[in-house]
Amino acid sequence: MSSRSSRRPTPRHAVIAIVFVALLVALSVAGRSPESLEDLRIPASRVPDWRDLDHLPLDTSDWTEVDVPCDGGNPRALRELLGSAAPRTVLLLPANCRYVIPDSLLLRRSDLVLRGRSRATSVLEFTHLDRDMLIVGVPSFPANEPFGGARPWTAGFTTGTDVLTLAYTAGLSLGGWVRLTASPEPDWHRQAENRYAAKVVCIGGDAMPGYPCGDLSKNQIKIDRPLPAPYDQGNQVLEHITGPFLTNVGIENLRLQHANPGKVEKYHSFVEFEDCHECWITDSSFGDGGNSHISTKDSIRLLFRGNDFGSNQCTDDGLPCKWNKGAIYFNQGVFDCVFENNTLSESPSGPVGQGGAGNVVAYNFMTSSAAVQCERHVFLHGQGVTATLAEGNDVDCMMQWDSYRDGQGYNNTFYRNRLRGEGDRVRGYQRGRLGGEDTGSHIHRFINVVGNHVNELMGSPQMSGRAIDESKDAKHRHEDTWVAYNIARREILFENSGQQLRTTQHENHVRSDPHPGWAGLSLPASLYRSAPPSWWCQESGPFPNIGATVDRAGSYSRLPAEIRLMGEVCTPIEP
């Protein structure tokens, strides 16, 4: 039954109230308004409207809680409950219990939370070396494809658009997930994607005039997030969920560790998410891992908040892995995920983007001493990564994008990060450097580098560095990179060969003293949050208190993640 036939006429004043409330809700969840970018002189069209995920984790106070027996660490009862629990169940793992798990643990039910009573002593310890450890979702081979019901998407392709015109809307449902696909850019690798996913909030012809979305035509829909990039390369298609997937699965307050992390074979993770939407890991701790702690694929709006990760090393046929590790991988089909307020201790590599769109990496604290290979603490590894935001992170190692599988997509943004490494070269990588790799890079589109503190604003991990926008030749170039209001302690280097299409260089500064002309400069507090988060510490000072205009001792806040890592007090901010 359509909503039109089920509604009674609504008085005009009630309609106005509904519209007003809808506008307030829309404004309250927006990460920023375009006007907030005026001081940066960046066109708002190149800066997507990222969002927080503060509706996650779900409130589970009225869910059924089931205690899982320890049984001397035998995981038998845990496996049985994971396979039989009713929806809206919280499985509680006891404190002072270490479950020893010789094979992968499968979590394949929606509306289920796995929660420890102690993040230190409620432990899952894995012993196998050659597979993922905790698998959340619907894995299969060949890969599960929950999206189907394809129909042409005929209009509404530009950045910021949330009203789409389709050939027909039959089969779509309010609140249902849809996936949007267009042809990849012509110079992208065949494995690079040009996709996005969102929820349907209005279907044309299904609402009374005067209601929000009441003016949509019958072949239009409205999605709950605007497009983070243009999707105008042709062959646009919209699909909706037709196959199995999970929602509302949480891992909370647990310890995950491995009995022998130094021997875990490459590309195996503590947790693998696949076809899991609006799922989360919060307030948990991870021991040292193999190639990665978390891997994600074909999942939408995952939240990773307040977790502590050990180092991530791995074995490659018996030898130590040399490169391209990642504490968390955002792979293809991963959209609008948030990785925030986490710590990575003695970790050579942090979050890695290999596809996906709209993901956020923010306010994480990442360390790597001289004893650990300092690779890349935020790394965009090609395949058409689109609209990834790295904001407010405090890291030792590099932040970098490279040319893997033909470069990056649109609107990737590095904003107000601190790269505290002082440029010493550790096992082949420069610390504290932000930039792109110069070897064979294909086109990188509309990258923004704004308001960062770095040691060097340069490209590539090699000693010679090259320029931040260095390109191999005229075909493989940076297309409209925006580099503004950054402070470098040692060097900023731009390409002089003219191979890049265009790079905007706006008032960057070498020296730790503030730029004399920046006294009135006001950087937007955040590009994805409209207010300080509930987990911000009073001890951290005003939110966010990290970012350019000055780079000298005492000018930085200590992120909540750093305070937690040091075992010190973190007093929540006043509401």
Secondary structure, DSSP 4 states (H G I P E B T S, - for coil): --HHHHPPP--HHHHHHHHHHHHHHHHHH-S--GGGGGGGT--GGGS------TT-S---TTSEEEEPP-GGG--HHHHHHHHHPPSSEEEEEPSSEEEEESS-EEE--SSEEEEES-TTTEEEEE--SSS-SEEEE---SSPP--EEEEEEEEE--STT--EEEES--TT--TT-EEEEE-PPPTTS-TT---EEEEEEEEETTSS-TTSTTTT--TTEEEESS--SS---SS--EEEEE-S--EESEEEES-EEEESSGGGPBTT-EEEEEESEES-EEES-EE-SBSSEEEEEES-BS-EEES-EE--B--EETTEE--S---SEEE-TT-BS-EEES-EESS-SB--EESS-BS-EEES-EE---TTS---EEEEE--SS-BS-EEES-EESSEEEE--TTS---B--EEES-EE---S-EETTEETTEEEE--SS---EES-EEES-EEEEE-SSSSTT---TT--SSSSS-EEEEEEES-EEEEEE----SS-SSEEEEES-EESSSPPGGGTT----S-SS-SS--TT-BGGG-SS---STT--STT-SPPPHHHHHHTT---PBPP-
